[in-house]
C-alpha cells in the first residue's frame, strides 16, 4: 500500500537523530520535507495508474489512494508520470488550513477516523480474534501493529466509548506501565477530542502570528503544546505539564499520544494557506441630482487560485511576477440584504 503523506516517514531512523523524529517539534530543519515534498499516490506502474484514472468517475477526478489529490483536467497516466506534470495538474481537494481558530472545526478534523466492526488480533496463545463494534477516534503509533496485544484497555468497560479508566495502562500488568508498550493505537472519547481541539485553538491564539508553512507549524510544536495542556497522557485527570512523573504515560510508549501521531492522520489534507476565497462586494446607485440613494446591490464570488501564471509565457515552476497566478471564478451569485 502506498503511503498517503510524508508523515508515513515519521519512524525513519535518521543517523543523527534516531527514529520517531520527523514531524516532532525537535526536527526543525528536517521538517522542511513537509513543504518540499508530497506523495501523489500515483502508482508507479503506468497500467495500474491508468486503470484508476479510467475508473475515476465516481471519485470526481480523485482516482488515487489519497482521495484529497484532485486532477484539474482529464489526463493519461503517461502525462502524469513526470513529477512536475503530476504537481502541475493536480490540486489538494478539501484542504484544511492549520491556522484555523475554530475549535468545532478542529474537532471535526481530529474525529474523522473512527472505524466500525474492527477485527483485531490478539497476539496471545489460545485467544481468538475479537470484533469491536466501534474503534472510536483512534490515532495510530504503530501502523502495522495496532492490534497486536493481549487485551485492549476498553474491553472490560461496557459503558465505553463514553468513558474508561486510564489506570489500565499502569495497573493491568507488571512492571508498571508495561501495558502502555503493548498497544499500537490510542482511542479517545468525543469529550477528550473537544478539549484537545480547544487547546489547539488556544495555543494558535497564543502565537499571535499565523504559521507560514507546515514546517513552521510543526516546529512551533502547536499540536504537542495542546496535547500537554490536556490530561490525555496522564492517568489522574490533570494536565500533563503539571502532573508528576509517576502519573504520566511514559514518553516513548506507543500509548503516549504525540504530535506526529496526529500529523499522520491529518497530513494528507492540511495546508498553511487557502487557495479558494469567497469575495463579497457591494455597490450603491446615487441620484446625481438629489444625492439620494436609489439602489444597492451585493454580490458574492468564489475564486480559486490555479497553478498557471497569468502571463502564459512565464515558467510555471518559477516565482510568479507581475500579475502572478490565475484566479478562476467558480461560483457567482447576487445577494439580498438578509444574506449579509
N, C-alpha and C positions, 0 to 999 in steps of 0.2 A: 504494500500500500504506500502510495506517495505521501510524504509529509505535506501538511497543508500550509505551514508557515515556517519561518526561520526559528520560531520558538521551539520547534522539534529538536533543535541542536543544543538545547539548554543543558543537556547532560554530557556534552563533549568534555573529555578530559584534556583540557588545554595544558601544555607543558609547563607554562609559567604560573598557572592559577589553579589547576585541578578541575574536577567535574562540578556540575551544578553551579555554573558561574554566569554564563550568558543570560541576560535578562535581569540579573540581580543589580542592586544599586552599586555594588563594588566594581562592576565590569567596566564602567566608564568608557574608555576609547573603544573597547571591543563591542559595545552596544551600538556602534555606528552601523553594524551589519544590518540592523533592523531598518535603517534608512537606505542603505546602498543596495540591498538585495531583497528579493521576494521569491517565493515558489509559485510558479504559474499553475502547477499541477497538470500541465500539458504532458501526456505520455511521451516517452522518448521514442517509442515505436510509432512511426507515421501512420501505419494502418490502424493501430488501436486509436490514435488520436482522431483520425478521420471518421471512424465508427461513432465516436462520441459526438463529433460535430454534426454528423448526418442525423443523429437521433436527438438533437437538442431542442426541437420544437416545444416540448413540454417543459423545458427549463428556461424558456425565454432568453435565448442566446447565452445561457450559462451552462455549458455542457461538461465542465471539468469537475474533478473531485472537490475542489474548493468552490462551493456554489456562489461565492462572492466575486469570482472572476467573471466579468461580463464582456462578451465580444461586442465591439462597436458596430461592426457590419459582418456580413457573411464572408468567411474566408476558408480556404482549404487548409488542411493540416500542414501541407508543404509551405504555404505562405507564412505560417506562424512558427515554423521550425527554427527560424533565427530568433535569438533572444530579443534583439532590437525590435523586430517586427511584432513579436508577441506583446511586448510592452507598449508599442505604438498603437496597437489595435485592440486593446482591452482596457476596461475600467474596473474599479473596485465597486461592486454593487452593494448597496446597503451599508456603506461605511459609517462607522461611529467615531465621532470626534472626542478624543480623550480629554479635551478641555471642558467638557460638559459639566455644568454645575447644577444639574437637576438630579436629586437623589433617586427619584422614581425611575428615571431613565437608566441610571447606573444599575439599579436593582434588576430591571428587565434584561440588561446586558449580562449580568452575572448569573441570572437564574434560568437561562435558556438551555440548560444542558441536562435536564432530567431525562430519565430513561425508564420506560415501563417494561415489565416482565424480563428482568435482568437475570440471566442464568450465570451463576458464578461458581467457580470450582473451589473446593476446599482441599488444600494440599496436606491432607492428613489421612493416614491409613484407615480404611474401613468406613470413611464418612462420604456419603453421596453428595453430588452437587445439589444446590438449592436454587429455588426461583424466588426472587424478591418481586413483589407487586410493583414497587417503585424505587428506583435509585434517585434520590432527591437532591438536586442542586450539587452535583459532585464536581470536585476538582481533582485531577489526576497527577500524582507524583511519578508513578511507575507505569508508563503507558502500556507495557506488555505484561504487567504482573499485578494489575489492580485487584484481581480476585484470588490471589494465591495466599490464603491464610486459613487458619483453623476455624475461626468464628468471626463474626462481624459485630462491632460494638452495639448495634441496634437490635440484634437478633432476639434478645431477651426483654425488649421493651415494647410491649404490644401497642402502646399509645404513640409510638413513633409513626410518622415523621414530626409530630407536634413537639416532642421533647425527648431527650435521652440524657443519660448520666455519663459525662465525660471522664469520671473517675475510672471508667473501664480501662482507659489507656495506661493507668498506673497500677491498678489493683488486680486485674484479671490473672496475670501470671507473675512469676518472679524471674529474674530480678525486676526491681521497679522500672517501669517504662518499657519493659521488654515488648509489650503488645504494640506500642507505638511504632515499632520497626517491622511489624508483620502485615501492615495494611498498605495498599498502594494508592488509596484514594481517601478523600475526606468528603463526607456529606454534611450539608448544612440545612437548617430549617429556614423557612421564609423570614422569620424574625431575625435570625442571625445575618442573613444577607441584607435585610433592611438596614440593620445597624452598620454593616460594612459599607454599604452604599452611602450612608450619611457621613461616615468618617472620611471616605474618599473625597466627597464634595468639600468637607471641612478642610482637608489638607490642601486641596486645589485652591481654595479661597485663601488659605494662609500664604500660599506662594505669591499671590498678588499679581503675578505676570503669567501669561499662558505658556505652556510648553511649546517650543517651536518645532519639535520633531519627536518621533517616538523615542529616540535615544535620549533626548533631553528629559522626557517624561520618566524614563526608566532610571536615569542617573540621579534624578531628584529623589527617587525612592518613594514616590507618592503612594503606590499601592502598599508597599511594606509599612510605611508610616501609618496608613489607615488600618492595616491589619493589627499593628501593635497598639492601636487605640481601642481595640475590642478585646473580648475575652476568648476569642477563637482558639488561641494557642495556650490557654490556661485551663485548669480544671476546677477553679473555685469561683468563677463569675466576676473576676476583676480584670482590669486592663493588663495586657502583657507587660507593658513598660513599667508598671508599678507593682507587679507580682513577684514574690520571692522565687528564687530559682527552683526550689523543690516542687513548686506548683505550676511550673511552665513545662509544656511538652518539649522534649529535647530538640534543640535547634536543627540537628541534621536528620531527625527521624522523618520517614515518609508521612507520618501523621501531622507533622508541623506544616501548616499552610504558609507558603512564602509567595513573594511577588511573581516569581517565574511560573508557579503553578497556575495562577490566574492568567498570566500572559499567554500560556499555552492554549487556553480556551478562547481568548478574545483576539489574539494576534492576527488571525486571518481576515479580520474586517475592521481594524482600527486605523485611524489616521489622526494627524495633528492639525489638519486644516480641512475645510469643506470646499468642494468644487461645484456644489449646486447651491444656488442662492434664490431666496424669494425677495423680490424687489417690489415695493409699492410706491405709487406716485399719485399726485392729485393735481388738478388744475381748476382755477376759478375763471369765470367769464364775467368781466366787469363792463357795465354800460359806460362807454367813453363820455357820454353827455352828463348822465346823472351821477356817475361814480358808484352806482348801486350794484350789488352782486346779483347777476341774472341767472347764474347756474354754477354748479360744482360737480366734478366727476372724479372718481377714484378708479384706479386700475391696479392689477397685480400681475406680475410676470415671474415665472420660474425660469432661470437661466442656468446653463451648465457650461463649465469651462472644459474645452476639449484639448487634446494634445497638440493639434496643429497650430502653427503660428498664423497670426493674422496675415502676415506677409508670406505667401506660399513659396516665395523664392528663398526663404530662410531655411536654416538647418533645424529640423525638429528636435535634434538632440543637443543643440547649442542653447545658451542662455537667451531668453527672449529679449528682444529690443523693440523700440518703437511701441506699436500697439499690442505687442505680446501675443498671448494665446487667443484663439477664437472662443466666443461665447455663443451658444445656440439657445434660442428661446424654445423651451419645451412645452410651456403652457402659458396662456394669457387669458385673463377674464376681467370684465368690468365689475366693480363692487358698488354696493349701496352703503349708505351711512351706517346701517345696523351691523355691517361686517367689519367696520374699522375698529 
